[in-house]
Amino acid sequence: MKILFINSAKEWGGNEKWCVAAASGLAARGHDVWFGIRSKKISDRILSEKVKKVKFPFVNNADILSAIGVWLFCRKCGIEILVPSKQREYFLAGAAGKMLVGTKVVFRFGIDRPLHTARNRVSFCWFADAVLVNSRAVIHALAQTRRFDTDKCRLMYNGVALPAPGSPARQEYRAVCGAGNDDILIVCIGRISRQKRFDLALHAFSLLAEKTDAARLAIIGGGDELNSLQALAQNHQHASRISITGFVENVSFWLQASDIFWLTSESEGMANAMLEAMAHAKPVVAFDIAGVSDIIVNDENGVVVPFGDCEAIAQKSVELMQDSSRCTGLAR
C-alpha cells in the first residue's frame, strides 16, 4: 500500500516516536511509505532508508498552502492511507485527504483529551475514516464529542523495544547522579512540560526524603520548561539528591541504572516511558491516569495511586525499598 504519515511537530515526543516506528515498520514490510515533516529534529530520527521524506510547512492552523500541497502530493503519488498525527494536520491534511477518491484518512490520537475546538470536532467527525488510539481512556474521551462515532476507533497499544541482556551502563550512570550501591535511584522520564507534572515528582521526593536517606531522584528529559524545572530543583531542600539531565537520546542506560520508576503525569494516552521501564524489569509507581489501568494491575505488576497523591507515591516507594522480594516480583 501507499501510505503517507504526517507529523508537524517541532519537538520529539511519544507521538513522534510512534509515528517514526510505525512508518519504518510498514516500510520494512514492503509498503511504500512517505513521512511528511516540517522539523529537522523529526527528520533526523527517521533512520530507515525505505521511508521517503517530504516537506510540508504547516506554518499555522490556517495554512491552506500546506493543505493544497498534501492534496497534490497524495494525488500525484496515489496515496491510499493518509495518517495525520497532530492537531494542525487533522483539519488541514484531513480535509485534503477527504477530497481524494481512494484515499482513507486515519488519524492517530494518543492522549485522553476531549475535542475542545470546533475545528477538531469537524475533523474527527467528518474527515477521519478511522482513529488509532493507544488506550481505552482515549476512546472514552472521544466519546464525549457529540456526533463522533467511536466505532471509528481502533485500539493499538504502543510497542517498545526490549533491552539487550545485561546492564553494562548501570554503575556509570548511577555515578553521574551520585547514587552509590546502597542508594535507591528513582527515575522519571519525559518531555519537560506541564502535562508531565514533574513538579509533583519533586514534591513526592521531598516527602520520600524525609522518610529515608537512601533515595535519589533523576528526571530525564528536555523541553520548553526545562529551565524552570531546574530552578525549582535547585531550590529544593534535598537538591543535592536530585539530578535533571536534559534531553537524552537513549533512555535505556538510565533505566538500567534505576531501581524504581515514577509516572507523575496528569494526562497521557499510553506512557511510552512507563512501558520502557517495565520492559527493563523496573517496578513502576504511577498515578492512576489514562493508559495505566490498561497495563498495570495494582500490586501485581506495578503500584497505582490516586492522581496527585504524592504522600502515597512516597509511602509506596518506601515499602518497595524495604521489601526487596516484593520489588523484584513486581519488576518481573
N, C-alpha and C positions, 0 to 999 in steps of 0.2 A: 504494500500500500504506500501511498504518497502522503506523508504526514508533516505538518508544519507546527512546531511549538513556538510560542511567542512569550517572552518574558522581558518586560521593560524595566526591571529593577536596576538600580544603580549599585546596590549593596548585595553581598552574598548572604543568604539565609537558608532556612529549611525548605522553603518553597522552590528556591532556585536550585538547591541540591537535588530535590526530587525531579525537577524538570530535566536537568542535565543527565541524571542517571537513567530516567525513562527514555529520553531521546537516544542515548548511547546504547541502551539495551535493545531498543527496537531496531536501530541501525545494525547492530551486531546480528540480529535475527533475519537480516536480508531486506528490511523495508527501506524505502527511500525517505530519508529524514532530513528536514531543514530546521534550523533554530534561528528565530527572529530575535535580535538583541538590540540594545542601544548602549550598553556599558561594556567597556573593556574588561572590567572585573569579572563579568559573567563569561565573556568570550574566552578569556584566558583559561577558564576551568572546563571548557569543552575540549577534552583531550582526544576524543575519538576522531580519527581522520574520516570516518564514514558519515559523520554528521556535518552537513554543509551549513555554513553560517550566512545569514543575510541581515542587513542593517535596516531597521525601521526607527525613525527618530522618536516618535511618541512624546513630543515636547510638552503636551498638556492634555487635559481631558477632552478638548475640542479640536484635536489635531486631525482635521479632515484629510490632509495630505497623506498622513500615515494610513488612515483607513482606505484611501484610494490605492495607496501603494500595496497594502495587503491584498486588496481585491484583484489588482492587476497581476500580482505575483502568483496568487492562487490560480487564477485563470490561465496564466501562461504555463505553469508547471503541472496543472491538473491535480491540485491538492485535493485529496479525498477526506482527510481528517485535519481540522484546524483546532489547535489546543491553546487558547489564551489562558493565562495563569495569574494575571494581576488586574486590579480594578480598572486601570486605564484601558486595558485591552478588551475587557469584557464587552464594553459598549462599542468601541471603535472597530476592533477586529471581528467581534461578534456580528455587528451589522454587515460588515463586508462579507463575511462567510455566509450569512443568511441569504444574501443576494446571488449566491452562486449555485447553480444546479449541480447536484452531485457531490457537494461538499457538506460534511457533517461537522457541526460546531460542538466541541466537547470542552467545557470549562473545567479547570482544576481549581478547587476551592478547599483550603486546608485550615480554616480557623472557625471556631464556634461563634460567629458574629452574625446577627441578623442583617438583612439588607436594608440599610437605613435610607439610602438615596433613591429617588425616582429613577435615575439613570441605571442603577444596579438592578432595581426591580424589573424594569423593562428588559434589560439584558438577560437576566436569568429566566424570566417568564416567557419571553418571545424569541430570543436569539439562540439559546442553548438547546441542543438536541439531547445532551446528557451532561451530567456534572459529576466529576470524580471527586469524592470526599475521602478523608482518612480517619474518620471516627463516627460513631453513631451520634455523638453530640452535635456534630456539624449538620447532620440531617435534621435533627430536632430544631436547630437554629434556623435553618432554611424554611422549615415548616411554618414558621411564624409569619412568613411573607404571603400575603393574600394572593391567590391565583397561581402560586408556584406549585407545580406538580412534583411531589417528592419521588414519584416513580422514575423521574429522570436521574435520580442519584444512583451512583454506583460506588459501593464501599470498597476501597482499596487501601489496605494498611501500608504504611511506609515500610520499606525494606532497609536494612542496614547490613554492611559487610561484617562478617565475623572476623575478629582479630587473629593475627598469626599466633601460634602457640608460644608461650614463654613471655617473660616480662623484662627484656634486656634494658629498658629505659627506666625502670621503676626507681632505683636509687638515685639516678642522675636527676630526675625531675622532682623527686621529693627534696633533694638538696637545694634546688632553686628557691623553694619557699621555706627552707629551714626546718623541714619535717624530719625528725630522727626516726630510728627504727621503732621506737616505742610510742611515737605520736600517731594519732588518727587523723588522716588527711581527708577532709570533706571537700568535694569539688562540685561547683555549679558551672554549667556551660551554656552559652547562648549569646545572641546579639544583645548588646547593651542598650536596652530600650525600656520604656515604661512598662510594656507588656510583660517583660520577664521578671519584674519586681525583685531585682537583686537587693533593693533596699530592705526588703523583708528577710532576705538571706543574712544580711548584716545584723539585723535586729535579732534573728534567731540565734546567730552565732554569739551575740553578746550574752544571751540567756544561757547558752551552752557553756560558754567560757567561765561563767560563774559556778558551774557545776563540776568542771574538770579542767585541769591544766594541760591535758594531753591532746587537745583538739587544735587543728589548724584548718583554715579555710582558704581555698583558691578559687577565684572566679575567672573563668576562661572565656574571652570574647572581646570583640570590638564593636564600635557603633557610635552614633551621634552623642550618646550620653556617657561615654567613657570617662571624660574628664571630670564630670560632676560626680560620678560614682567613685572615682579615685580620690577626689577631695573628701567625700563622705567617709571613705575607708580610712584616710589619713587622720581624721578627727575621731575615729572610733577608739573607745577606751582600751581595746585589745588590738590596736593597729599593727603591732609587731608580729601578730599571729595571722595576719590577713595578707594575701597576695592577689593582685589583679594584673593579669598578664597582657591584656590587649588581644588583638586578633591572633589566632593560632591556626596554621594550615592543617596540622594533623593532631586532632584531639586524642587520638588513641594512646599516645605516650602519657598524657595527663591522666587518662582513665586507668592505665596500667599502674600509675603511681598512687592512685587514690585508694581509699578504704570504704568511703560512703559517698553516694551521690544524692544531692538535693535538687528537687524541682520546685521552684517557688513562683512560677509564672502565674499570672491571673487569668490568662486565656491561652489556649493552644488549639490545634486540631488534633495532632498527634505529635508529641515532642520527640524529634529525632534524637536529641541528646539523651533522653531517658532510655530510649531503645538501645542506643550505643552503649550506655552504661550497663544495661542488663546483658548485652552481648559480651561485654567484658567481665561478666560474672561479678558485678558490684551491687551490693544491696542499695535499694532506692528508697528514699523517704520523700514523698511527694504530696503536694496539696491536691485535694480532690477536685480536679478541673477536667475539662474535656480531654478525652483520649485515655486518661489514666485508668478508669474503670474498665475500658476495653481490654487492657493488657494486664493490670495488676489486680490480683485477688489479695485483699488485705491480710497480712501476716502469713501468706503462703509464698508469694514470690516478690514481696515488697511491702512497704508500710505506707498507708494512706491516712492523711489527717485533714481536717476541715480547712478550707482556704483561709489564709490569714492567721491561723493559729500557730504562731511562732513558738509559743511555750510547748506545744505538742511536738513540733519538729525537734526542739532541743531535748525534750524528755525522751522521745523515742530513739534519738541518736545516742543518748547516754546508755539506754538499755541495750542497744546493739553493741556499744563499746564494751559493756560489762559482760556480755554473753557471746563469746566468740563462736560457739556452736550454732546458735540461732542466726548469727550474722552470716556464717558460712552457708547455712541451709537456705536462707533467703536468696543469697547470691547464686547458688546452684540452681 
